[in-house]
Amino acid sequence: MFPSRTVALYTGRLFLVRTFAILFALVLVLQTLDLLSSSGDILAMPGNTQAQVWTYVSLRAPQIISFLLPFCVLLGTILTLITMNQNSEVVALKAAGLSAHQVLAPLLVASMGVAVVSFVFNDRIVSRATATLTQWQNVNYGAMPIDRGDRANVWVRDGDDLIQVDQVRGRGVGAQLGGVTLYDRTGGNLQSIIRAPQGVYVAGNGWRIGPATRFDVASGQQAAIPSIVIGRGVRPDQFTLASVDADSLSFGALRAAIGDLAESGRPTKALEGALWHKLSGPLSAVLMPLLGAVAAFGIARSGKLFVRAVIGMALGFAYFVADNFALAMGNLGAYPPFLAAWAPFLLFLLIGEAVLFRTEE
């Protein structure tokens, strides 16, 4: 696969430099545009200053990088191969006996490294930044949440009653509630509102909250209550798994959440698709050199180099459209989770190989 170590290092370096240069430029532009639209909301919260704006940038930038990286790999591939084609480097390599796959091999290996870095980056940084940013936005950019693993703003229904919790810490019977509000309703009519700063699970007997205050709607009176047990029919998983955001969880945490949901008899198909996509998404970087390979071959003086570059871009962007479509179908239950995550990858892998064999091999 690598007849020349020098050529492999040269090609791989060209590809990586162009890919990350494009990534830096696009992240800078999109982060600036995003900040222009969000800075007003951040500074509208009393007490927020420039420090909170930079905090927002630190949380939003990983999301933008994760979103743009596969596109930049595609653009970096096409730019690298167009440059090599124009300089007749591809012609020289083929004249030396290299096949089309051998010409692309350094790019495929480098893109595999990019895929590994992308997975680690998404799993360790993007998921935590997304979880923190989501909780921060839920409080309108107010006081920053402390624990990034907490669930925020969870609503649970207990018969006619509604229970709202600002933050849920822990899992299972060890779950702790913070900022509990009970809307006591009878026949759809609000009877009273009970608020407490904290609550814990009482095995088989509901949730004990306190010290609480009770506001009676009919009389307009408010009374203090040392403690009270609410939600006797509410299980801990209804709080901890009430809103599982796949983007805010790492691969291991999401797999554990899916297991907990499955044990509770709740649907998990959409989350299983998101779990598989945490693998297939970063691996899409390996497809980009194959889909953009049409820009590497053909005679540059024929005037069709631009057309080949457009075809490579069209194939790459068609993959992203198909990938989003398959995920949407998986969320609706039309596709099985594995198929929703992997079908576009396997389909375009075959398309890229077919085009390469048909035109060059």
Solvent accessible surface area in square Angstrom, and as a share of the most:
residue,aa,sasa,rsa
1,M,132,0.59
2,F,97,0.41
3,P,84,0.53
4,S,39,0.25
5,R,188,0.69
6,T,106,0.61
7,V,40,0.23
8,A,18,0.14
9,L,93,0.46
10,Y,77,0.29
11,T,2,0.01
12,G,10,0.10
13,R,139,0.51
14,L,28,0.14
15,F,0,0.00
16,L,62,0.31
17,V,89,0.51
18,R,56,0.20
19,T,0,0.00
20,F,92,0.38
21,A,58,0.45
22,I,33,0.17
23,L,15,0.08
24,F,143,0.59
25,A,51,0.39
26,L,59,0.30
27,V,22,0.13
28,L,105,0.52
29,V,83,0.48
30,L,64,0.32
31,Q,17,0.07
32,T,68,0.40
33,L,104,0.52
34,D,28,0.14
35,L,43,0.22
36,L,130,0.65
37,S,85,0.55
38,S,14,0.09
39,S,29,0.19
40,G,49,0.47
41,D,88,0.45
42,I,0,0.00
43,L,90,0.45
44,A,79,0.61
45,M,56,0.25
46,P,119,0.75
47,G,72,0.69
48,N,24,0.12
49,T,77,0.45
50,Q,124,0.55
51,A,63,0.49
52,Q,53,0.24
53,V,17,0.10
54,W,156,0.55
55,T,46,0.27
56,Y,4,0.02
57,V,24,0.14
58,S,69,0.44
59,L,12,0.06
60,R,64,0.24
61,A,21,0.16
62,P,13,0.08
63,Q,39,0.17
64,I,10,0.05
65,I,50,0.25
66,S,28,0.18
67,F,127,0.53
68,L,11,0.06
69,L,12,0.06
70,P,23,0.14
71,F,38,0.16
72,C,0,0.00
73,V,0,0.00
74,L,0,0.00
75,L,45,0.22
76,G,0,0.00
77,T,0,0.00
78,I,9,0.05
79,L,81,0.40
80,T,0,0.00
81,L,0,0.00
82,I,33,0.17
83,T,36,0.21
84,M,2,0.01
85,N,4,0.02
86,Q,113,0.50
87,N,92,0.47
88,S,57,0.37
89,E,44,0.20
90,V,4,0.02
91,V,87,0.50
92,A,60,0.47
93,L,23,0.11
94,K,74,0.32
95,A,87,0.68
96,A,79,0.62
97,G,61,0.59
98,L,23,0.11
99,S,40,0.26
100,A,1,0.01
101,H,38,0.17
102,Q,45,0.20
103,V,4,0.02
104,L,0,0.00
105,A,2,0.02
106,P,12,0.08
107,L,0,0.00
108,L,42,0.21
109,V,90,0.52
110,A,17,0.13
111,S,0,0.00
112,M,91,0.41
113,G,35,0.33
114,V,6,0.03
115,A,4,0.03
116,V,87,0.50
117,V,93,0.54
118,S,9,0.06
119,F,60,0.25
120,V,78,0.45
121,F,45,0.19
122,N,38,0.19
123,D,26,0.14
124,R,122,0.45
125,I,84,0.42
126,V,18,0.10
127,S,3,0.02
128,R,110,0.40
129,A,7,0.05
130,T,13,0.08
131,A,10,0.08
132,T,3,0.01
133,L,6,0.03
134,T,53,0.31
135,Q,11,0.05
136,W,1,0.00
137,Q,76,0.34
138,N,74,0.38
139,V,73,0.42
140,N,105,0.54
141,Y,23,0.09
142,G,16,0.15
143,A,96,0.74
144,M,78,0.35
145,P,26,0.16
146,I,157,0.80
147,D,63,0.33
148,R,126,0.46
149,G,54,0.52
150,D,9,0.05
151,R,47,0.17
152,A,24,0.19
153,N,75,0.38
154,V,2,0.01
155,W,129,0.45
156,V,11,0.06
157,R,150,0.55
158,D,38,0.20
159,G,59,0.57
160,D,58,0.30
161,D,30,0.16
162,L,49,0.24
163,I,0,0.00
164,Q,22,0.10
165,V,0,0.00
166,D,77,0.40
167,Q,28,0.12
168,V,3,0.02
169,R,95,0.35
170,G,51,0.49
171,R,146,0.53
172,G,36,0.34
173,V,113,0.65
174,G,50,0.48
175,A,1,0.01
176,Q,98,0.44
177,L,4,0.02
178,G,11,0.11
179,G,22,0.21
180,V,1,0.01
181,T,12,0.07
182,L,13,0.07
183,Y,51,0.20
184,D,34,0.18
185,R,61,0.22
186,T,86,0.50
187,G,66,0.64
188,G,48,0.46
189,N,98,0.50
190,L,69,0.34
191,Q,76,0.34
192,S,0,0.00
193,I,25,0.13
194,I,3,0.02
195,R,126,0.46
196,A,8,0.06
197,P,80,0.50
198,Q,109,0.49
199,G,3,0.02
200,V,75,0.43
201,Y,49,0.19
202,V,43,0.24
203,A,87,0.67
204,G,77,0.74
205,N,57,0.29
206,G,2,0.02
207,W,1,0.00
208,R,105,0.38
209,I,2,0.01
210,G,12,0.11
211,P,90,0.57
212,A,2,0.02
213,T,55,0.32
214,R,81,0.30
215,F,73,0.30
216,D,44,0.23
217,V,64,0.37
218,A,101,0.78
219,S,66,0.43
220,G,42,0.41
221,Q,124,0.55
222,Q,124,0.55
223,A,59,0.46
224,A,89,0.69
225,I,38,0.19
226,P,117,0.74
227,S,47,0.30
228,I,47,0.24
229,V,24,0.14
230,I,10,0.05
231,G,6,0.06
232,R,152,0.55
233,G,60,0.58
234,V,5,0.03
235,R,113,0.41
236,P,17,0.11
237,D,25,0.13
238,Q,42,0.19
239,F,1,0.00
240,T,9,0.05
241,L,10,0.05
242,A,37,0.28
243,S,64,0.41
244,V,25,0.15
245,D,60,0.31
246,A,14,0.11
247,D,97,0.50
248,S,18,0.12
249,L,21,0.11
250,S,26,0.16
251,F,41,0.17
252,G,38,0.37
253,A,44,0.34
254,L,0,0.00
255,R,145,0.53
256,A,41,0.32
257,A,6,0.05
258,I,17,0.09
259,G,31,0.30
260,D,37,0.19
261,L,8,0.04
262,A,59,0.46
263,E,152,0.68
264,S,40,0.26
265,G,68,0.66
266,R,71,0.26
267,P,123,0.77
268,T,14,0.08
269,K,122,0.52
270,A,42,0.32
271,L,29,0.14
272,E,48,0.21
273,G,5,0.05
274,A,28,0.22
275,L,22,0.11
276,W,94,0.33
277,H,43,0.19
278,K,43,0.18
279,L,61,0.30
280,S,1,0.01
281,G,15,0.15
282,P,11,0.07
283,L,48,0.24
284,S,3,0.02
285,A,4,0.03
286,V,27,0.16
287,L,1,0.00
288,M,0,0.00
289,P,0,0.00
290,L,8,0.04
291,L,0,0.00
292,G,0,0.00
293,A,1,0.01
294,V,14,0.08
295,A,0,0.00
296,A,0,0.00
297,F,3,0.01
298,G,32,0.31
299,I,115,0.59
300,A,30,0.24
301,R,214,0.78
302,S,64,0.41
303,G,61,0.58
304,K,129,0.55
305,L,18,0.09
306,F,154,0.64
307,V,80,0.46
308,R,60,0.22
309,A,7,0.06
310,V,70,0.40
311,I,80,0.40
312,G,0,0.00
313,M,70,0.31
314,A,58,0.45
315,L,34,0.17
316,G,0,0.00
317,F,79,0.33
318,A,43,0.34
319,Y,3,0.01
320,F,23,0.09
321,V,104,0.60
322,A,28,0.21
323,D,13,0.07
324,N,96,0.49
325,F,112,0.47
326,A,4,0.03
327,L,41,0.20
328,A,45,0.35
329,M,43,0.19
330,G,6,0.06
331,N,97,0.50
332,L,140,0.70
333,G,57,0.54
334,A,67,0.52
335,Y,69,0.26
336,P,77,0.48
337,P,17,0.11
338,F,105,0.44
339,L,83,0.41
340,A,1,0.00
341,A,1,0.01
342,W,34,0.12
343,A,29,0.23
344,P,6,0.04
345,F,18,0.07
346,L,88,0.44
347,L,96,0.48
348,F,14,0.06
349,L,62,0.31
350,L,122,0.61
351,I,55,0.28
352,G,1,0.01
353,E,50,0.22
354,A,60,0.46
355,V,44,0.25
356,L,5,0.02
357,F,115,0.48
358,R,212,0.77
359,T,73,0.43
360,E,39,0.17
361,E,87,0.39
